[in-house]
Amino acid sequence: MDFSKRQADPRRHLTGIAFVVLFHGLLVYGLMSGLARKVVDVVRAPIETKVIEEITKPPPPPEVVVPPPPKLEAPPPPFIPPPEVQIATPPPVVPTITATTPTPPVQTAIAPIAPPTAAPAPPAPAAAPSVGANCPGYKQVLIDAGFPREATRAQIEAGEVTVSFTIGPNGEVKNLAIVRSTNRAFNRHSLEAVAQFKCQGQGQDIPGVQVTASFNTK
């Protein structure tokens, strides 16, 4: 088919031409009737803008730092020096031992009246030999006995006791008795100390032996 010889159909362009004419007619009408001014006023209307603030969360409260409690250290106890204890040694006790031995009386024979030729009277009997008490080391025994505990508890500082006893035939100490005492707190202690004496026997009892013990804490 030969298209070069084909002519354009004018009916195909009528629709487009009619649309363009109609558009321009409306445009002219709008300008004349003030429609365009209203459009401009609408465009010129103030634009309201709103600023929406961003909602921010409040900051968290600051952390309260609690300081640690102060360390309370107990003050050291005051230094109390130990009391000075002075132990007073009792002075050596010097007891006195006195032995009293009764001597039998001398028997004197009374000669009867005789004639001049009578025989002479017989001689008087001899007196019994004297005996004495001997207790070696008795002073040290009393010193070693120390100060009576009963007197210490009673807060008595000094005292004196005289003890009477009998020395047996073999040197044993017996029949102990208190002759004189300044305080009862010293009695039992003194009797126990004298009972430890080691005496020498004389083959017979030696009664009435006395010893005096003195006690003093100073």
KOLMAR-558192 format. One record per residue (C-alpha): residue in one letter; x, y, z. Coordinates in steps of 0.02 Angstrom, whole numbers, padded with zeros to 5 digits, always signed. Layout:
N
AXYZ...
// end
This chain:
218
M+00000+00000+00000D+00066+00172-00041F+00052+00290+00108S+00141+00433+00028K-00010+00476-00074R-00131+00463+00069Q-00201+00632+00126A-00235+00683+00307D-00415+00669+00363P-00474+00839+00433R-00607+00758+00543R-00475+00684+00656H-00422+00859+00715L-00596+00930+00750T-00607+00859+00925G-00441+00931+00980I-00479+01100+00907A-00650+01105+00992F-00570+01065+01163V-00441+01204+01145V-00575+01331+01096L-00684+01281+01244F-00538+01295+01367H-00492+01468+01310G-00674+01523+01318L-00686+01467+01500L-00525+01554+01540V-00586+01718+01467Y-00750+01702+01560G-00662+01673+01723L-00553+01824+01704M-00700+01932+01664S-00811+01869+01805G-00677+01888+01945L-00658+01701+01974A-00473+01719+01957R-00470+01851+02095K-00555+01732+02216V-00431+01600+02174V-00290+01721+02212D-00373+01771+02378V-00385+01590+02427V-00204+01569+02387R-00161+01728+02484A-00255+01673+02641P-00137+01663+02791I-00070+01495+02821E-00086+01447+03003T+00056+01347+03064K+00064+01258+03230V+00224+01210+03311I+00200+01049+03402E+00322+01042+03543E+00404+00879+03571I+00350+00802+03734T+00507+00769+03831K+00510+00660+03983P+00567+00744+04143P+00743+00696+04191P+00755+00564+04325P+00788+00630+04499P+00971+00628+04547E+01027+00479+04645V+01049+00519+04827V+01217+00453+04881V+01205+00404+05062P+01376+00420+05143P+01429+00268+05240P+01405+00283+05427P+01562+00337+05517K+01657+00200+05602L+01645+00223+05787E+01796+00148+05868A+01786+00120+06053P+01921+00214+06145P+02055+00102+06216P+02030+00062+06399P+02132+00171+06515F+02292+00093+06572I+02277+00043+06751P+02443-00009+06824P+02435-00167+06925P+02435-00137+07111E+02599-00160+07195V+02584-00300+07317Q+02712-00292+07452I+02730-00452+07546A+02801-00419+07715T+02897-00564+07785P+02862-00584+07968P+03011-00556+08079P+03086-00710+08154V+02992-00762+08308V+03102-00793+08455P+03001-00902+08573T+03052-00927+08751I+03047-01102+08818T+03046-01117+09005A+03034-01285+09089T+02980-01294+09268T+03017-01458+09353P+02959-01474+09534T+03093-01533+09652P+03036-01649+09790P+03066-01577+09963V+03212-01639+10063Q+03152-01759+10193T+03239-01727+10357A+03231-01865+10484I+03201-01809+10660A+03315-01908+10774P+03232-01967+10932I+03305-01919+11099A+03432-02049+11137P+03547-02077+11278P+03720-02008+11259T+03776-02170+11184A+03647-02165+11042A+03703-02185+10860P+03707-02029+10747A+03555-01990+10636P+03557-02057+10455P+03598-01931+10315A+03456-01850+10216P+03417-01927+10044A+03493-01840+09891A+03381-01726+09786A+03316-01791+09619P+03423-01739+09469S+03354-01587+09375V+03292-01611+09197G+03272-01478+09058A+03172-01459+08896N+03271-01467+08734C+03181-01445+08567P+03312-01411+08431G+03253-01304+08284Y+03092-01246+08368K+03123-01066+08312Q+03129-01115+08129V+02969-01215+08148L+02877-01061+08210I+02950-00954+08069D+02900-01081+07935A+02723-01085+08004G+02698-00906+07941F+02556-00788+07983P+02388-00865+08030R+02256-00858+07892E+02118-00828+08016A+02207-00671+08076T+02230-00613+07896R+02045-00634+07859A+02003-00539+08019Q+02126-00402+07966I+02228-00422+08124E+02409-00370+08101A+02492-00430+08261G+02468-00551+08403E+02554-00657+08535V+02514-00829+08605T+02593-00928+08747V+02572-01117+08734S+02602-01244+08872F+02644-01426+08832T+02723-01584+08900I+02874-01674+08828G+02852-01863+08838P+02987-01989+08883N+03030-02013+08698G+03022-01827+08652E+02840-01823+08593V+02741-01662+08620K+02575-01683+08709N+02450-01599+08824L+02454-01435+08728A+02357-01290+08804I+02340-01102+08778V+02408-01007+08928R+02386-00831+08860S+02328-00758+08694T+02297-00583+08627N+02168-00647+08502R+02082-00812+08467A+02131-00799+08283F+02308-00852+08330N+02266-00999+08445R+02241-01145+08326H+02386-01093+08217S+02501-01085+08368L+02448-01256+08434E+02478-01336+08264A+02651-01258+08253V+02704-01314+08428A+02641-01490+08393Q+02777-01504+08258F+02920-01480+08382K+03050-01617+08387C+03107-01627+08567Q+03233-01740+08653G+03161-01865+08776Q+03227-01875+08953G+03154-02045+08996Q+03010-01964+09088D+02873-01834+09061I+02928-01652+09070P+02768-01554+09102G+02742-01366+09106V+02853-01322+08958Q+02799-01153+08887V+02838-01064+08725T+02781-00890+08669A+02754-00855+08484S+02741-00676+08421F+02659-00634+08252N+02672-00472+08156T+02639-00428+07974K+02754-00276+07976
// end
